[in-house]
Amino acid sequence: KVNGKTQVVDTDPETPLLYVLRDDLKLNGPKFGCGLSQCGACTVIMDGKAIRSCATEVKAAANRPVTTLEGLGSVKKMHPIQKAFLDEQAVQCGYCINGMIMTTKALLDTNPKPTDSQIKEALAGNLCRCGTHTRILRAVKRASGQKV
Amino acid sequence: MKNELSRRQFLQGAGALVVSFSLFPTARNIFAAEFATLPSGDIDPQSLDSWLAISPDGSVTFYTSKVEIGTGTITALAQIVAEELDVSFERVKMDSGDTSRTIEQGSTVGSRSIERAGPQVRQAAAAARQELLKLAAARLKAPIDKLTVQNGVVSVVGNAANKVSYGQLVGGKRFNTKITATGSGFDMKVAPEVKAKDPKDYKIVGQPVKRIELPGKLTGEHVYAHDVRVPGMLHGRVVRPPVVNTEPTNIDESSVKNISGFVKVVREGSFVGVVARTQWAAIKAAEALKVTWAEPKTKLPANADALYAYLKNTKPARTQKAVEKGDLAKAFAQAKKTYQASYRWPFQMHGMIGPSCSVADVKGDKATIWSGPQGPFRTRATVATILKIPEQNVRVIYHEASGSYGRMSTDDGAEDAALLSRGAGAPVRVQWSRQDEHGWEPKGPAQLDEIKAAIDGEGKLIAWDFVDYGQPWSASGSTPLLASLQVGIKPNNPGGSNGTQGGGDIYAVPNQKIVAEQINWHFPEPIPLRTSNLRAPGDPARCFASECFIDEIAADLGADPVEFRLRHTAEPRGADCLKAAADKAGWQKRPSPAPAQSANIAKGRGVALTRRANAYAAAVVDVEVDRSNGNVRVTRIAISHDCGLMVNPDGVKNQVEGNVIQGVSRALLEEVAYDERSVTSLDWKSYPILKFPDVPEIDVVLINRPEMAALGAGEPATIPVPAAIANAIFDATGARLREAPFTPARVLAAMKEKPAGNQKS
């Protein structure tokens, strides 16, 4: 069940969820970064937790709710987290930003007013090479309704 | 297809209406079968219609071969277009990086896009405005100097009702106007005779406009190179050798025959790849394919000491002089005191978060490439060469890739995809594995820098002798890329220069020599560890050496590091930049090191200044050094930045912040590991980069100089960061780091060694 819609795919059950989301369901939000759970670019939310879709076999997602970046909002109707990232211009190349937003979503769902260090810890497994970290931190604060 | 044909027919005078082109193609035109190969490139730069088109609704489409690589360049260029034409920013669309629709303006590299392409874009837009005013004057029956433009509507001064819009004047039609355009690429001069706006009248340039493409990046709607899919597309993966520079002696295809979805093995020379129906099948086949590789012919230096010895002891292929003045021998003979030191900088990675990825569709003697190169025309040339077809038969369609910091100047993926597509007879998408990207991306060269200097009785620098030893870029604009080497294309030169700036050229010293010795890297043998331009190529290392050395001398003289620099800065802009960072940081005047500290955590501050491509940046860094384990934490950085006139201050700030964080990462963590056979840093664990918990506070000071031309911001701010950190570690502990990165082991070793050993003579 992806973004609230039940999907049936015919694939090798060991295929990483990421390739099924991208190639079979044409969801481009989650990105391939490392295939090793080291960078976070492929993050999606399953059962309320931010997980690495590059290292999760699709069979593990059978009959479970998966949310991708597309499930949050669109350019026409952005989710408040996406809007906060836009307001802070917290993107450079944006390749990692799916992971930042999805990890933030999972964080704020369980901890709506995180402290600076809680945000940093939550995002510690998400790599950004452009160095957009300080803007991302501000965007997460803003998304949580705290003073930036 | 309709759009594509319309554009070409339009330029050929077929009279088709202008259709609007989106920089960010919708799913419709990505997935539709509309990308049949067209004759590519070679649009006439002397035709105004080649640069821009105005739609009936008055929106402006501007065509440029410059590309968005995550740095905000395209947004800034759009601001320049909107400004010159007096249309609102929202009405400008940028059509970027398609070799069949744009003029080659040079690659998006070297902090040169705003500096070089900015004036080209401005003048083309100004020429269009001039033409529009001529048409309006005839239509409104008023002289040009009585006309005014607001938001794309021309009216007569004092009679606002007498008006006509750009759309009404030329919407959907050709200008049919010739403009002058001489030279090529970076150096192309476009319509220099046309008078552009006075910067005093700028309303859009200079504003912190929001980046055009960010909304789609935040929702998954932005189509990256990795997101391109074309009908009938297969998935490929290259099987790289486990050791460098070797050839397959045997390929056992039976090892992959049973993989569901496997299509075929493609081999050309030592290039081996697999093609499959799905990504997963391609990955499994690439892993399973049994290839026996020959032992490599050339070997790497086995470790850092062997590498730096190679740099020091190999005869330079050429000497590049950045500065040479005065009489060094005489100055050293008359010196009150002389100093010398040497500094080491390792191979570092670009480290794209998304690995190389391209799609190719090769049909007969034509090819279409979807990829994210910094130079689409460079990709056109390399693909044409490897396929042995005319350049004009290759069309490169740009889609942004992962942020690349120079890595996508060398579009290896496009060549891989082209070979696999030709071999498979179908469009093929190739995405590199993380291990392949880490192992095979061309690295920023290692550097060894040696400096000697002398002071007179007043503590003024009278001699400065700086030598940088480093490799050229074996993968560059003039040398074969990875697949090209594997199919047997030989380099005819050792590659591009790693630059000469940052070696103390910002200081006025009467007797001064700054040279970069190019140490060839196993040329003409195939290259065992590829090198290329990494953000601000060569400058972070040269600045690390020169700005630490200045600090060593200041410390020896008991001088304040900022004040000592100010005694020698050659230009007022350099001094202003340095003072701005020091002021922001609340710099307290005193010599380094700081008075002895008893706590385990020693605190220090350090400074460094640099100039690159005529932009200045200065950093003041606060660090905390854990003396028990040598761990360095950068807590705060004040950074000042002067890139002339700022087109988009928030864009500049975003770049400066990113440069600073990348600089901290390179200074503290980054060093490519290798052995005699190959690179051994093959993932983010073996090549870590800075993570959120270690990101410092950053205070940016932007110095705007509207009286100057606009310069680049994509690189300068990263350069002074490593030097400033090393100086801060010295300030905190009295230990001098002369080799990057500043790992806990190196910090502990330097603390044992202090006071700094070889600085005095």
Interface residues (C-beta under 8 A of the other chain):
Chain A: T11 D12 T15 P16 Y19 R22 D23 K26 L27 N28 G29 K31 F32 G33 C34 G35 L36 Q38 C39 A41 T68 L69 E70 L72 G73 S74 V75 M78 Q82 F85 L86 Q89 V91 Q92 C93 G94 Y95 C96 I97 N98 I101 S117 I119 K120 E121 L123 A124 G125 N126 L127 C128 R129 C130 G131 T132 H133 T134 R135 L137
Chain B: A27 I69 G70 T71 G72 K210 R211 E213 L214 P215 G216 K217 L218 T219 G220 E221 H222 V223 Y224 H226 D227 R229 S260 T278 Q279 W280 G351 M352 I353 G354 P355 E400 A401 S402 G403 S404 Y405 Q431 S433 R434 D650 N654 Q655 E657 G658 N659 V660 I661 Q662 S665 D683 W684 K685 I689 L690 K691 F692 P693 V695 E697 I698
